[in-house]
């Protein structure tokens, strides 16, 4: 993906995209099969106790988390997204935190860490460090749930199919580069297993997938 400066520039552009797209975010939702399976899986998971939501965006999942959680800490790098999320779910039992997830460190431990449609936006170079952060956020018996998709259009592949970089556009046509890694569920599960995680990753009828589990007792994910 290039050097450190190139990666930093890409991540800045990605953050800029999500600030700019906040007001129209829901208009870009994927109307594809499998989304209902993810909703049902999260409901069955029952994210109880103290819950951390990474990259909460406009609060799409926060309300469902609150169905079971004692409280939710919702972190996002976009003030615009956090404003929409607060308008959607309010502040009762929710703490909103404005922070860059590539720099942020937790101020406590959680029973559940949740991230919806974020993992695919983590650069491959930061994958291990991200999962180390997740481990740092969890209590010893804590659990993880995540959902994502591997959907990329031909028009987005400005650097080819083998690159994790794609181009996304706002409705006014403004273009931004972002990271979009098209994980295959079985490959992702094997990779997490090698890092000491006990997570089962499930495919859906469409491009979506979800994973749930924890990390093996006494083991830490490799950085």
ABEGO torsion letter per residue (X at the ends): XEBAAAAAAAAAAAAAAAAAAAAAAAAABBBBBGAAAAAAAAAAAGBBEBBBBBGAEAGAAAAAAAAABABBBBBBABAAAAAAAAAAAEABGBBBBBBBAAABBBABBBABBBBBGAAAABBAAAAAAAAAAAAAABBAABBBBBBBBABBBAAABAAEAABABBBBBBAAGBBBBBBBBBBBAAAAAAAAAAAGBBBBBBBBABABBBBBEBBBBGBBBBX
